[in-house]
Structures are given as C-alpha cells and as structure tokens.
Amino acid sequence: MSNEVFQHLGQPRFMLCPTQYCAARATPNVQNSEYLNTLGSKLAPEIDIMWTGKESFFLNMAHVVDVACIMVCPVCTHTFVNSV
C-alpha cells in the first residue's frame, strides 16, 4: 500500500515508519523478521525507512547496520546516533 500511495502522490519525499520500528519489536529478531524482510524486498527504494535502533530511545551505528542489511532503501535515523 505504501508504494501505491507514494506513486499516487507523484513520488514526493516519502518516509515510512514500520510497525517493527526498533529491534525490540522485530519478531523474532531484525535479521529473521518476515515483516522487515518483506518490507525490504518490496518497498520502493525511493521510500525512506525510519528506524529507532535497539529500542525506541537509543540508536547506534550497529543498529543501523543491522536493519540496513535487509532493507534496500535508505534508513532514516531521526534519533541521536552514537558511534560504536
């Protein structure tokens, strides 16, 4: 549905916050989440993903790398990013 809305709106700058928006919500985990893997393989690559890290209040580069490995689109990080 996100791809359809993106197309209908004329492909503007578009961000999606997935239901599993942090590692703590990924089932069973980030790498094996059917939801995140499907999102990564089917979401238009022009659509940015919002990701909050291990939990919803802390993010470091290792968390970004975890989700970026399964997403084909850029991962937007709107939380403070700490170096690992």
C-alpha positions, 0 to 999 in steps of 0.5 A, a space after each residue: 500500500 505504501 508504494 501505491 500511495 507514494 506513486 499516487 502522490 507523484 513520488 514526493 519525499 516519502 518516509 515510512 515508519 514500520 510497525 517493527 520500528 526498533 529491534 525490540 519489536 522485530 519478531 523474532 529478531 531484525 535479521 529473521 523478521 518476515 515483516 522487515 524482510 518483506 518490507 525490504 524486498 518490496 518497498 520502493 527504494 525511493 521510500 525512506 525507512 525510519 528506524 529507532 535502533 535497539 529500542 525506541 530511545 537509543 540508536 547506534 551505528 550497529 543498529 543501523 547496520 543491522 536493519 540496513 542489511 535487509 532493507 534496500 532503501 535508505 534508513 532514516 535515523 531521526 534519533 541521536 546516533 552514537 558511534 560504536 
